[in-house]
Amino acid sequence: MPEPPKKRPDQPIRRPTSARDAVSAVKMSEKLTAEIDAWAEAHGMVRSDAICQLVMLGLSVRPADVGPAAAPGDPAKLKDLAARQISQLLDPSLPAAERERRIRRLIEGPPEFSAERKDLPKPRK
């Protein structure tokens, strides 16, 4: 009985494929392919295994880990938050009336454009 061919030491180790593994083609830019190849080489694996590993890593990140998103909740709270952020950016040497005018103008927009805004209710005639 003939001996099975021996593996070369420079040949990368591949995971065995089974009948349940689906083959998927992925279109990537040359730059992304080069980055994946570099990552694969640094981790001692071939491109297909590296893509699989990177996808599994990406899928293991929970959306809650990214950070809290702004809730579309109370408009008054959102307006207050925006006013506080704007007041931190404004020059503290401005008079209070000018600061309030600038904050109102940034939050509500210029009065000449209020008729054009789609997020405001139309005035009743």
N, CA, C and O atoms as CSV, one atom per row, in Angstrom:
chain,resi,resn,atom,element,x,y,z
A,1,MET,N,N,0.832,-1.167,0.000
A,1,MET,CA,C,0.000,0.000,0.000
A,1,MET,C,C,0.886,1.244,0.000
A,1,MET,O,O,1.811,1.346,0.806
A,2,PRO,N,N,0.608,2.195,-0.905
A,2,PRO,CA,C,1.477,3.374,-0.979
A,2,PRO,C,C,1.241,4.311,0.211
A,2,PRO,O,O,0.136,4.436,0.738
A,3,GLU,N,N,2.327,4.953,0.598
A,3,GLU,CA,C,2.241,5.900,1.716
A,3,GLU,C,C,1.586,7.198,1.250
A,3,GLU,O,O,1.786,7.614,0.109
A,4,PRO,N,N,0.809,7.840,2.116
A,4,PRO,CA,C,0.240,9.133,1.736
A,4,PRO,C,C,1.359,10.169,1.623
A,4,PRO,O,O,2.356,10.082,2.340
A,5,PRO,N,N,1.203,11.134,0.740
A,5,PRO,CA,C,2.265,12.135,0.588
A,5,PRO,C,C,2.432,12.939,1.874
A,5,PRO,O,O,1.456,13.292,2.535
A,6,LYS,N,N,3.679,13.219,2.211
A,6,LYS,CA,C,3.968,13.969,3.431
A,6,LYS,C,C,3.776,15.458,3.165
A,6,LYS,O,O,3.994,15.948,2.057
A,7,LYS,N,N,3.367,16.151,4.204
A,7,LYS,CA,C,3.167,17.595,4.077
A,7,LYS,C,C,4.516,18.295,4.146
A,7,LYS,O,O,5.415,17.910,4.894
A,8,ARG,N,N,4.614,19.334,3.337
A,8,ARG,CA,C,5.831,20.142,3.385
A,8,ARG,C,C,5.769,21.039,4.614
A,8,ARG,O,O,4.683,21.464,5.008
A,9,PRO,N,N,6.904,21.334,5.223
A,9,PRO,CA,C,6.881,22.177,6.427
A,9,PRO,C,C,6.454,23.619,6.128
A,9,PRO,O,O,5.948,24.306,7.015
A,10,ASP,N,N,6.651,24.082,4.894
A,10,ASP,CA,C,6.284,25.462,4.577
A,10,ASP,C,C,4.822,25.592,4.163
A,10,ASP,O,O,4.342,26.701,3.930
A,11,GLN,N,N,4.113,24.475,4.069
A,11,GLN,CA,C,2.713,24.496,3.652
A,11,GLN,C,C,1.836,24.897,4.843
A,11,GLN,O,O,1.985,24.332,5.927
A,12,PRO,N,N,0.920,25.865,4.664
A,12,PRO,CA,C,0.083,26.287,5.792
A,12,PRO,C,C,-0.892,25.192,6.205
A,12,PRO,O,O,-1.311,24.358,5.401
A,13,ILE,N,N,-1.234,25.227,7.480
A,13,ILE,CA,C,-2.165,24.245,8.019
A,13,ILE,C,C,-3.578,24.724,7.720
A,13,ILE,O,O,-3.936,25.857,8.041
A,14,ARG,N,N,-4.367,23.874,7.114
A,14,ARG,CA,C,-5.754,24.213,6.791
A,14,ARG,C,C,-6.674,23.393,7.670
A,14,ARG,O,O,-6.381,22.249,8.016
A,15,ARG,N,N,-7.778,23.995,8.020
A,15,ARG,CA,C,-8.763,23.236,8.786
A,15,ARG,C,C,-9.490,22.308,7.826
A,15,ARG,O,O,-9.676,22.655,6.660
A,16,PRO,N,N,-9.893,21.166,8.278
A,16,PRO,CA,C,-10.592,20.241,7.380
A,16,PRO,C,C,-11.979,20.778,7.026
A,16,PRO,O,O,-12.690,21.319,7.873
A,17,THR,N,N,-12.334,20.616,5.779
A,17,THR,CA,C,-13.669,21.027,5.359
A,17,THR,C,C,-14.590,19.832,5.454
A,17,THR,O,O,-14.180,18.692,5.237
A,18,SER,N,N,-15.806,20.101,5.772
A,18,SER,CA,C,-16.782,19.019,5.853
A,18,SER,C,C,-17.921,19.337,4.902
A,18,SER,O,O,-17.950,20.402,4.285
A,19,ALA,N,N,-18.839,18.424,4.790
A,19,ALA,CA,C,-19.955,18.590,3.862
A,19,ALA,C,C,-20.874,19.726,4.297
A,19,ALA,O,O,-21.601,20.270,3.466
A,20,ARG,N,N,-20.863,20.102,5.580
A,20,ARG,CA,C,-21.775,21.143,6.039
A,20,ARG,C,C,-21.208,22.546,5.875
A,20,ARG,O,O,-21.944,23.515,6.059
A,21,ASP,N,N,-19.931,22.696,5.536
A,21,ASP,CA,C,-19.363,24.022,5.305
A,21,ASP,C,C,-19.793,24.525,3.940
A,21,ASP,O,O,-19.587,23.850,2.931
A,22,ALA,N,N,-20.380,25.686,3.907
A,22,ALA,CA,C,-20.810,26.279,2.643
A,22,ALA,C,C,-19.666,27.102,2.061
A,22,ALA,O,O,-18.897,27.726,2.792
A,23,VAL,N,N,-19.571,27.093,0.768
A,23,VAL,CA,C,-18.556,27.882,0.084
A,23,VAL,C,C,-19.189,29.211,-0.298
A,23,VAL,O,O,-20.252,29.243,-0.918
A,24,SER,N,N,-18.538,30.305,0.072
A,24,SER,CA,C,-19.050,31.637,-0.236
A,24,SER,C,C,-17.951,32.446,-0.899
A,24,SER,O,O,-16.797,32.414,-0.473
A,25,ALA,N,N,-18.313,33.159,-1.929
A,25,ALA,CA,C,-17.369,34.050,-2.595
A,25,ALA,C,C,-17.597,35.461,-2.072
A,25,ALA,O,O,-18.736,35.889,-1.884
A,26,VAL,N,N,-16.507,36.178,-1.840
A,26,VAL,CA,C,-16.584,37.529,-1.306
A,26,VAL,C,C,-15.783,38.447,-2.213
A,26,VAL,O,O,-14.635,38.149,-2.546
A,27,LYS,N,N,-16.382,39.564,-2.616
A,27,LYS,CA,C,-15.675,40.533,-3.445
A,27,LYS,C,C,-15.117,41.619,-2.534
A,27,LYS,O,O,-15.860,42.273,-1.802
A,28,MET,N,N,-13.785,41.805,-2.588
A,28,MET,CA,C,-13.121,42.799,-1.743
A,28,MET,C,C,-12.140,43.599,-2.581
A,28,MET,O,O,-11.697,43.151,-3.639
A,29,SER,N,N,-11.807,44.781,-2.099
A,29,SER,CA,C,-10.819,45.602,-2.785
A,29,SER,C,C,-9.431,44.987,-2.604
A,29,SER,O,O,-9.215,44.144,-1.733
A,30,GLU,N,N,-8.507,45.425,-3.440
A,30,GLU,CA,C,-7.139,44.897,-3.332
A,30,GLU,C,C,-6.514,45.281,-1.999
A,30,GLU,O,O,-5.768,44.501,-1.408
A,31,LYS,N,N,-6.823,46.491,-1.527
A,31,LYS,CA,C,-6.256,46.947,-0.260
A,31,LYS,C,C,-6.764,46.085,0.895
A,31,LYS,O,O,-5.986,45.675,1.756
A,32,LEU,N,N,-8.068,45.812,0.910
A,32,LEU,CA,C,-8.637,44.988,1.974
A,32,LEU,C,C,-8.092,43.562,1.903
A,32,LEU,O,O,-7.808,42.950,2.933
A,33,THR,N,N,-7.949,43.038,0.694
A,33,THR,CA,C,-7.390,41.696,0.526
A,33,THR,C,C,-5.962,41.649,1.055
A,33,THR,O,O,-5.572,40.685,1.713
A,34,ALA,N,N,-5.178,42.692,0.768
A,34,ALA,CA,C,-3.799,42.739,1.261
A,34,ALA,C,C,-3.767,42.811,2.787
A,34,ALA,O,O,-2.923,42.180,3.423
A,35,GLU,N,N,-4.685,43.580,3.373
A,35,GLU,CA,C,-4.736,43.675,4.834
A,35,GLU,C,C,-5.130,42.336,5.457
A,35,GLU,O,O,-4.585,41.943,6.489
A,36,ILE,N,N,-6.068,41.643,4.835
A,36,ILE,CA,C,-6.474,40.324,5.345
A,36,ILE,C,C,-5.330,39.333,5.199
A,36,ILE,O,O,-5.084,38.533,6.101
A,37,ASP,N,N,-4.624,39.381,4.063
A,37,ASP,CA,C,-3.484,38.488,3.866
A,37,ASP,C,C,-2.398,38.750,4.906
A,37,ASP,O,O,-1.790,37.809,5.416
A,38,ALA,N,N,-2.149,40.023,5.223
A,38,ALA,CA,C,-1.144,40.357,6.233
A,38,ALA,C,C,-1.581,39.845,7.607
A,38,ALA,O,O,-0.769,39.320,8.369
A,39,TRP,N,N,-2.870,40.001,7.917
A,39,TRP,CA,C,-3.393,39.507,9.194
A,39,TRP,C,C,-3.285,37.993,9.254
A,39,TRP,O,O,-2.917,37.428,10.284
A,40,ALA,N,N,-3.608,37.336,8.141
A,40,ALA,CA,C,-3.543,35.874,8.088
A,40,ALA,C,C,-2.113,35.390,8.280
A,40,ALA,O,O,-1.868,34.422,9.000
A,41,GLU,N,N,-1.178,36.063,7.636
A,41,GLU,CA,C,0.226,35.664,7.758
A,41,GLU,C,C,0.719,35.862,9.187
A,41,GLU,O,O,1.469,35.036,9.708
A,42,ALA,N,N,0.298,36.955,9.822
A,42,ALA,CA,C,0.715,37.217,11.197
A,42,ALA,C,C,0.149,36.182,12.165
A,42,ALA,O,O,0.739,35.920,13.214
A,43,HIS,N,N,-0.997,35.594,11.811
A,43,HIS,CA,C,-1.620,34.601,12.682
A,43,HIS,C,C,-1.417,33.172,12.184
A,43,HIS,O,O,-1.989,32.237,12.745
A,44,GLY,N,N,-0.615,32.993,11.144
A,44,GLY,CA,C,-0.270,31.656,10.661
A,44,GLY,C,C,-1.429,30.891,10.062
A,44,GLY,O,O,-1.595,29.703,10.338
A,45,MET,N,N,-2.229,31.547,9.251
A,45,MET,CA,C,-3.346,30.856,8.608
A,45,MET,C,C,-3.502,31.352,7.179
A,45,MET,O,O,-2.890,32.343,6.779
A,46,VAL,N,N,-4.320,30.657,6.428
A,46,VAL,CA,C,-4.555,31.026,5.036
A,46,VAL,C,C,-5.706,32.028,4.971
A,46,VAL,O,O,-6.410,32.250,5.956
A,47,ARG,N,N,-5.883,32.628,3.790
A,47,ARG,CA,C,-6.854,33.704,3.618
A,47,ARG,C,C,-8.275,33.282,3.984
A,47,ARG,O,O,-8.972,34.019,4.682
A,48,SER,N,N,-8.710,32.125,3.532
A,48,SER,CA,C,-10.096,31.718,3.805
A,48,SER,C,C,-10.343,31.544,5.298
A,48,SER,O,O,-11.403,31.912,5.805
A,49,ASP,N,N,-9.359,30.980,6.002
A,49,ASP,CA,C,-9.506,30.834,7.446
A,49,ASP,C,C,-9.471,32.195,8.136
A,49,ASP,O,O,-10.182,32.417,9.115
A,50,ALA,N,N,-8.643,33.102,7.624
A,50,ALA,CA,C,-8.558,34.440,8.208
A,50,ALA,C,C,-9.872,35.189,8.038
A,50,ALA,O,O,-10.337,35.853,8.965
A,51,ILE,N,N,-10.473,35.085,6.854
A,51,ILE,CA,C,-11.762,35.747,6.624
A,51,ILE,C,C,-12.808,35.182,7.577
A,51,ILE,O,O,-13.587,35.932,8.165
A,52,CYS,N,N,-12.824,33.872,7.728
A,52,CYS,CA,C,-13.779,33.226,8.631
A,52,CYS,C,C,-13.564,33.702,10.065
A,52,CYS,O,O,-14.523,34.016,10.769
A,53,GLN,N,N,-12.310,33.753,10.492
A,53,GLN,CA,C,-11.965,34.178,11.845
A,53,GLN,C,C,-12.365,35.634,12.072
A,53,GLN,O,O,-12.928,35.964,13.116
A,54,LEU,N,N,-12.081,36.509,11.104
A,54,LEU,CA,C,-12.411,37.927,11.249
A,54,LEU,C,C,-13.923,38.155,11.265
A,54,LEU,O,O,-14.411,39.017,11.995
A,55,VAL,N,N,-14.652,37.400,10.476
A,55,VAL,CA,C,-16.115,37.524,10.488
A,55,VAL,C,C,-16.662,37.072,11.834
A,55,VAL,O,O,-17.551,37.718,12.388
A,56,MET,N,N,-16.142,35.969,12.365
A,56,MET,CA,C,-16.605,35.499,13.671
A,56,MET,C,C,-16.285,36.523,14.760
A,56,MET,O,O,-17.095,36.742,15.660
A,57,LEU,N,N,-15.106,37.151,14.684
A,57,LEU,CA,C,-14.765,38.189,15.656
A,57,LEU,C,C,-15.717,39.374,15.543
A,57,LEU,O,O,-16.159,39.920,16.554
A,58,GLY,N,N,-16.029,39.768,14.316
A,58,GLY,CA,C,-16.944,40.887,14.114
A,58,GLY,C,C,-18.342,40.587,14.602
A,58,GLY,O,O,-19.016,41.464,15.141
A,59,LEU,N,N,-18.783,39.360,14.419
A,59,LEU,CA,C,-20.127,38.992,14.856
A,59,LEU,C,C,-20.225,38.804,16.367
A,59,LEU,O,O,-21.320,38.849,16.926
A,60,SER,N,N,-19.094,38.596,17.028
A,60,SER,CA,C,-19.133,38.393,18.475
A,60,SER,C,C,-19.289,39.703,19.233
A,60,SER,O,O,-19.601,39.684,20.424
A,61,VAL,N,N,-19.082,40.841,18.576
A,61,VAL,CA,C,-19.240,42.137,19.230
A,61,VAL,C,C,-20.726,42.433,19.372
A,61,VAL,O,O,-21.480,42.360,18.401
A,62,ARG,N,N,-21.129,42.759,20.555
A,62,ARG,CA,C,-22.534,43.054,20.824
A,62,ARG,C,C,-22.819,44.522,20.497
A,62,ARG,O,O,-21.965,45.375,20.740
A,63,PRO,N,N,-23.982,44.831,19.959
A,63,PRO,CA,C,-24.315,46.232,19.700
A,63,PRO,C,C,-24.311,47.085,20.963
A,63,PRO,O,O,-24.036,48.283,20.889
A,64,ALA,N,N,-24.610,46.497,22.120
A,64,ALA,CA,C,-24.604,47.254,23.369
A,64,ALA,C,C,-23.194,47.688,23.737
A,64,ALA,O,O,-23.027,48.655,24.480
A,65,ASP,N,N,-22.156,46.984,23.227
A,65,ASP,CA,C,-20.780,47.340,23.525
A,65,ASP,C,C,-20.372,48.632,22.832
A,65,ASP,O,O,-19.409,49.275,23.250
A,66,VAL,N,N,-21.074,49.019,21.796
A,66,VAL,CA,C,-20.716,50.204,21.023
A,66,VAL,C,C,-20.989,51.465,21.823
A,66,VAL,O,O,-20.199,52.407,21.757
A,67,GLY,N,N,-22.058,51.513,22.562
A,67,GLY,CA,C,-22.398,52.679,23.361
A,67,GLY,C,C,-23.877,52.975,23.251
A,67,GLY,O,O,-24.551,52.498,22.338
A,68,PRO,N,N,-24.376,53.760,24.179
A,68,PRO,CA,C,-25.807,54.050,24.139
A,68,PRO,C,C,-26.139,55.006,22.998
A,68,PRO,O,O,-25.429,55.984,22.763
A,69,ALA,N,N,-27.203,54.714,22.311
A,69,ALA,CA,C,-27.657,55.587,21.235
A,69,ALA,C,C,-28.655,56.577,21.807
A,69,ALA,O,O,-29.313,56.311,22.813
A,70,ALA,N,N,-28.755,57.705,21.160
A,70,ALA,CA,C,-29.707,58.713,21.611
A,70,ALA,C,C,-31.122,58.204,21.375
A,70,ALA,O,O,-31.490,57.839,20.258
A,71,ALA,N,N,-31.887,58.187,22.421
A,71,ALA,CA,C,-33.265,57.720,22.308
A,71,ALA,C,C,-34.099,58.796,21.616
A,71,ALA,O,O,-33.921,59.985,21.879
A,72,PRO,N,N,-34.998,58.385,20.743
A,72,PRO,CA,C,-35.814,59.381,20.060
A,72,PRO,C,C,-36.941,59.884,20.950
A,72,PRO,O,O,-37.990,60.304,20.463
A,73,GLY,N,N,-36.717,59.838,22.245
A,73,GLY,CA,C,-37.770,60.107,23.210
A,73,GLY,C,C,-38.193,61.555,23.328
A,73,GLY,O,O,-38.639,62.163,22.355
A,74,ASP,N,N,-38.054,62.096,24.499
A,74,ASP,CA,C,-38.608,63.385,24.878
A,74,ASP,C,C,-37.920,64.534,24.136
A,74,ASP,O,O,-36.723,64.750,24.327
A,75,PRO,N,N,-38.640,65.268,23.303
A,75,PRO,CA,C,-38.028,66.379,22.568
A,75,PRO,C,C,-37.535,67.490,23.486
A,75,PRO,O,O,-36.567,68.177,23.159
A,76,ALA,N,N,-38.189,67.673,24.630
A,76,ALA,CA,C,-37.754,68.720,25.552
A,76,ALA,C,C,-36.377,68.388,26.123
A,76,ALA,O,O,-35.527,69.267,26.261
A,77,LYS,N,N,-36.161,67.103,26.456
A,77,LYS,CA,C,-34.849,66.699,26.969
A,77,LYS,C,C,-33.772,66.866,25.903
A,77,LYS,O,O,-32.665,67.322,26.192
A,78,LEU,N,N,-34.104,66.492,24.667
A,78,LEU,CA,C,-33.135,66.628,23.587
A,78,LEU,C,C,-32.802,68.091,23.332
A,78,LEU,O,O,-31.646,68.428,23.073
A,79,LYS,N,N,-33.798,68.957,23.404
A,79,LYS,CA,C,-33.578,70.386,23.201
A,79,LYS,C,C,-32.705,70.953,24.319
A,79,LYS,O,O,-31.821,71.773,24.074
A,80,ASP,N,N,-32.963,70.506,25.550
A,80,ASP,CA,C,-32.172,70.955,26.688
A,80,ASP,C,C,-30.725,70.482,26.562
A,80,ASP,O,O,-29.794,71.236,26.844
A,81,LEU,N,N,-30.542,69.243,26.140
A,81,LEU,CA,C,-29.194,68.707,25.944
A,81,LEU,C,C,-28.454,69.490,24.865
A,81,LEU,O,O,-27.277,69.814,25.026
A,82,ALA,N,N,-29.133,69.791,23.778
A,82,ALA,CA,C,-28.515,70.572,22.704
A,82,ALA,C,C,-28.150,71.961,23.199
A,82,ALA,O,O,-27.080,72.472,22.868
A,83,ALA,N,N,-29.019,72.579,23.983
A,83,ALA,CA,C,-28.745,73.921,24.507
A,83,ALA,C,C,-27.527,73.910,25.418
A,83,ALA,O,O,-26.702,74.821,25.361
A,84,ARG,N,N,-27.407,72.881,26.262
A,84,ARG,CA,C,-26.240,72.796,27.146
A,84,ARG,C,C,-24.949,72.616,26.354
A,84,ARG,O,O,-23.932,73.235,26.670
A,85,GLN,N,N,-24.987,71.769,25.325
A,85,GLN,CA,C,-23.794,71.547,24.512
A,85,GLN,C,C,-23.393,72.820,23.773
A,85,GLN,O,O,-22.211,73.154,23.701
A,86,ILE,N,N,-24.371,73.524,23.230
A,86,ILE,CA,C,-24.080,74.763,22.503
A,86,ILE,C,C,-23.533,75.812,23.455
A,86,ILE,O,O,-22.602,76.536,23.102
A,87,SER,N,N,-24.097,75.909,24.664
A,87,SER,CA,C,-23.630,76.926,25.613
A,87,SER,C,C,-22.186,76.666,26.038
A,87,SER,O,O,-21.467,77.608,26.370
A,88,GLN,N,N,-21.755,75.416,26.034
A,88,GLN,CA,C,-20.357,75.112,26.349
A,88,GLN,C,C,-19.425,75.580,25.240
A,88,GLN,O,O,-18.268,75.910,25.498
A,89,LEU,N,N,-19.923,75.611,24.008
A,89,LEU,CA,C,-19.092,76.009,22.877
A,89,LEU,C,C,-19.046,77.519,22.678
A,89,LEU,O,O,-18.115,78.030,22.056
A,90,LEU,N,N,-20.032,78.234,23.194
A,90,LEU,CA,C,-20.093,79.679,22.992
A,90,LEU,C,C,-19.065,80.400,23.849
A,90,LEU,O,O,-18.621,79.893,24.879
A,91,ASP,N,N,-18.699,81.588,23.401
A,91,ASP,CA,C,-17.744,82.431,24.113
A,91,ASP,C,C,-18.357,82.885,25.435
A,91,ASP,O,O,-19.435,83.479,25.430
A,92,PRO,N,N,-17.698,82.620,26.573
A,92,PRO,CA,C,-18.285,83.002,27.862
A,92,PRO,C,C,-18.348,84.512,28.073
A,92,PRO,O,O,-19.091,84.972,28.940
A,93,SER,N,N,-17.593,85.294,27.307
A,93,SER,CA,C,-17.612,86.743,27.497
A,93,SER,C,C,-18.809,87.410,26.822
A,93,SER,O,O,-18.996,88.618,26.969
A,94,LEU,N,N,-19.622,86.654,26.088
A,94,LEU,CA,C,-20.803,87.221,25.437
A,94,LEU,C,C,-21.851,87.597,26.481
A,94,LEU,O,O,-21.958,86.938,27.515
A,95,PRO,N,N,-22.622,88.645,26.220
A,95,PRO,CA,C,-23.733,88.974,27.132
A,95,PRO,C,C,-24.773,87.850,27.127
A,95,PRO,O,O,-24.897,87.111,26.150
A,96,ALA,N,N,-25.503,87.734,28.210
A,96,ALA,CA,C,-26.481,86.648,28.360
A,96,ALA,C,C,-27.537,86.694,27.269
A,96,ALA,O,O,-27.943,85.649,26.760
A,97,ALA,N,N,-27.985,87.880,26.904
A,97,ALA,CA,C,-29.022,87.995,25.869
A,97,ALA,C,C,-28.504,87.488,24.526
A,97,ALA,O,O,-29.231,86.820,23.790
A,98,GLU,N,N,-27.253,87.802,24.207
A,98,GLU,CA,C,-26.664,87.348,22.934
A,98,GLU,C,C,-26.468,85.832,22.946
A,98,GLU,O,O,-26.683,85.163,21.935
A,99,ARG,N,N,-26.059,85.300,24.096
A,99,ARG,CA,C,-25.893,83.842,24.209
A,99,ARG,C,C,-27.228,83.142,23.985
A,99,ARG,O,O,-27.295,82.159,23.247
A,100,GLU,N,N,-28.289,83.637,24.614
A,100,GLU,CA,C,-29.616,83.039,24.452
A,100,GLU,C,C,-30.096,83.145,23.009
A,100,GLU,O,O,-30.699,82.206,22.488
A,101,ARG,N,N,-29.836,84.277,22.358
A,101,ARG,CA,C,-30.249,84.456,20.969
A,101,ARG,C,C,-29.543,83.449,20.072
A,101,ARG,O,O,-30.164,82.852,19.192
A,102,ARG,N,N,-28.247,83.260,20.295
A,102,ARG,CA,C,-27.484,82.315,19.467
A,102,ARG,C,C,-27.938,80.879,19.705
A,102,ARG,O,O,-28.070,80.101,18.760
A,103,ILE,N,N,-28.175,80.535,20.951
A,103,ILE,CA,C,-28.645,79.177,21.254
A,103,ILE,C,C,-29.993,78.933,20.590
A,103,ILE,O,O,-30.194,77.904,19.944
A,104,ARG,N,N,-30.933,79.893,20.750
A,104,ARG,CA,C,-32.261,79.744,20.154
A,104,ARG,C,C,-32.164,79.644,18.640
A,104,ARG,O,O,-32.861,78.843,18.017
A,105,ARG,N,N,-31.297,80.461,18.051
A,105,ARG,CA,C,-31.158,80.466,16.592
A,105,ARG,C,C,-30.579,79.138,16.085
A,105,ARG,O,O,-30.971,78.652,15.024
A,106,LEU,N,N,-29.645,78.552,16.848
A,106,LEU,CA,C,-29.072,77.269,16.436
A,106,LEU,C,C,-30.053,76.117,16.631
A,106,LEU,O,O,-30.095,75.199,15.812
A,107,ILE,N,N,-30.829,76.153,17.686
A,107,ILE,CA,C,-31.758,75.058,17.955
A,107,ILE,C,C,-32.991,75.150,17.069
A,107,ILE,O,O,-33.395,74.165,16.451
A,108,GLU,N,N,-33.582,76.331,17.010
A,108,GLU,CA,C,-34.838,76.482,16.271
A,108,GLU,C,C,-34.630,76.880,14.822
A,108,GLU,O,O,-35.523,76.691,13.997
A,109,GLY,N,N,-33.479,77.422,14.501
A,109,GLY,CA,C,-33.223,77.861,13.137
A,109,GLY,C,C,-33.653,79.303,12.938
A,109,GLY,O,O,-34.412,79.845,13.742
A,110,PRO,N,N,-33.171,79.929,11.867
A,110,PRO,CA,C,-33.551,81.312,11.598
A,110,PRO,C,C,-35.055,81.420,11.341
A,110,PRO,O,O,-35.632,80.535,10.709
A,111,PRO,N,N,-35.691,82.478,11.814
A,111,PRO,CA,C,-37.143,82.589,11.639
A,111,PRO,C,C,-37.565,82.672,10.181
A,111,PRO,O,O,-38.679,82.272,9.844
A,112,GLU,N,N,-36.705,83.178,9.311
A,112,GLU,CA,C,-37.086,83.297,7.902
A,112,GLU,C,C,-37.206,81.933,7.219
A,112,GLU,O,O,-37.806,81.834,6.149
A,113,PHE,N,N,-36.641,80.880,7.822
A,113,PHE,CA,C,-36.719,79.552,7.224
A,113,PHE,C,C,-37.730,78.644,7.921
A,113,PHE,O,O,-37.895,77.493,7.519
A,114,SER,N,N,-38.402,79.134,8.949
A,114,SER,CA,C,-39.305,78.263,9.709
A,114,SER,C,C,-40.474,77.769,8.862
A,114,SER,O,O,-41.004,76.689,9.119
A,115,ALA,N,N,-40.882,78.541,7.857
A,115,ALA,CA,C,-41.979,78.095,6.991
A,115,ALA,C,C,-41.540,76.946,6.094
A,115,ALA,O,O,-42.376,76.163,5.642
A,116,GLU,N,N,-40.249,76.833,5.831
A,116,GLU,CA,C,-39.725,75.799,4.937
A,116,GLU,C,C,-39.441,74.481,5.654
A,116,GLU,O,O,-39.292,73.445,5.006
A,117,ARG,N,N,-39.364,74.510,6.978
A,117,ARG,CA,C,-39.008,73.295,7.711
A,117,ARG,C,C,-40.123,72.279,7.644
A,117,ARG,O,O,-41.297,72.603,7.818
A,118,LYS,N,N,-39.734,71.040,7.387
A,118,LYS,CA,C,-40.706,69.959,7.251
A,118,LYS,C,C,-41.004,69.284,8.591
A,118,LYS,O,O,-42.018,68.599,8.725
A,119,ASP,N,N,-40.121,69.473,9.590
A,119,ASP,CA,C,-40.325,68.815,10.873
A,119,ASP,C,C,-41.231,69.613,11.810
A,119,ASP,O,O,-41.600,69.118,12.875
A,120,LEU,N,N,-41.596,70.842,11.429
A,120,LEU,CA,C,-42.487,71.653,12.250
A,120,LEU,C,C,-43.908,71.578,11.709
A,120,LEU,O,O,-44.100,71.443,10.501
A,121,PRO,N,N,-44.901,71.662,12.581
A,121,PRO,CA,C,-46.280,71.666,12.078
A,121,PRO,C,C,-46.558,72.950,11.306
A,121,PRO,O,O,-46.035,74.013,11.640
A,122,LYS,N,N,-47.369,72.843,10.291
A,122,LYS,CA,C,-47.727,74.005,9.478
A,122,LYS,C,C,-48.636,74.928,10.289
A,122,LYS,O,O,-49.507,74.441,11.010
A,123,PRO,N,N,-48.457,76.251,10.191
A,123,PRO,CA,C,-49.338,77.172,10.928
A,123,PRO,C,C,-50.757,77.120,10.376
A,123,PRO,O,O,-50.966,77.015,9.168
A,124,ARG,N,N,-51.721,77.194,11.277
A,124,ARG,CA,C,-53.131,77.158,10.865
A,124,ARG,C,C,-53.540,78.532,10.375
A,124,ARG,O,O,-53.138,79.553,10.933
A,125,LYS,N,N,-54.347,78.543,9.322
A,125,LYS,CA,C,-54.784,79.815,8.746
A,125,LYS,C,C,-56.190,80.141,9.140
A,125,LYS,O,O,-56.718,81.179,8.742
